[in-house]
């Protein structure tokens, strides 16, 4: 059984790990463009970079926009094999 403190430590470690993801490869740039093309809020926000601000990092997305992003990302993956 873990205590609240142990869970907090685990969560903080996971957050640090996630924040170390770098968006720099050509594939990453293509995925970011797919997301911005499929959703106006992401386009207005200016990309997928973490801003460490809840109102900027947690935005509303439409389900059809998410579906379109996933479909295009899948097609990109198939094309890059």
C-alpha positions in Angstrom: 0.0 0.0 0.0 1.3 3.4 -0.9 0.9 6.6 1.1 -0.2 9.9 -0.3 3.4 11.1 -0.2 4.6 8.2 -2.2 1.8 8.8 -4.8 2.7 12.5 -5.0 6.4 11.6 -5.6 5.4 9.2 -8.4 3.1 11.7 -10.0 5.8 14.5 -9.8 8.3 12.1 -11.4 5.9 11.2 -14.2 5.2 14.9 -14.9 9.0 15.7 -15.1 9.4 12.8 -17.5 6.6 14.0 -19.7 7.9 17.6 -19.7 11.3 16.3 -21.1 9.7 15.2 -24.3 11.2 17.3 -27.1 9.2 18.2 -30.2 11.9 18.5 -32.8 11.8 15.7 -35.2 10.3 16.0 -38.6 7.6 13.5 -37.6 6.8 15.6 -34.5 6.4 18.7 -36.6 4.1 16.9 -39.0 2.0 15.6 -36.1 1.8 19.1 -34.6 0.7 20.5 -38.0 -2.0 17.8 -38.2 -3.3 18.8 -34.8 -3.4 22.5 -35.6 -5.1 21.9 -39.0 -7.8 19.7 -37.4 -8.6 22.0 -34.5 -8.9 25.8 -34.4 -8.2 26.1 -30.7 -4.8 24.4 -31.2 -4.1 26.6 -34.2 -5.0 29.7 -32.1 -2.8 28.5 -29.2 0.1 28.1 -31.6 1.1 24.5 -31.2 1.6 21.7 -28.7 4.3 23.1 -26.5 3.7 22.8 -22.7 3.1 26.2 -21.2 2.7 25.1 -17.5 -0.6 27.0 -17.4 -3.8 25.1 -16.9 -5.9 27.4 -19.1 -3.4 27.1 -21.9 -2.4 23.4 -21.5 -6.0 22.0 -20.9 -8.2 23.1 -23.8 -11.5 21.8 -25.1 -11.2 19.7 -28.3 -14.1 18.4 -30.4 -14.3 14.6 -30.7 -14.5 14.9 -34.5 -11.3 17.0 -34.4 -9.6 14.3 -32.3 -10.8 11.6 -34.7 -9.4 13.6 -37.6 -6.1 14.0 -35.9 -5.8 10.3 -35.2 -6.8 9.3 -38.7 -4.2 11.7 -40.3 -1.5 10.6 -37.8 -2.3 6.9 -38.6 -2.0 7.7 -42.4 1.3 9.5 -41.7 2.6 6.5 -39.9 1.7 4.2 -42.7 3.3 6.5 -45.3 6.6 6.8 -43.3 7.1 3.0 -43.0 
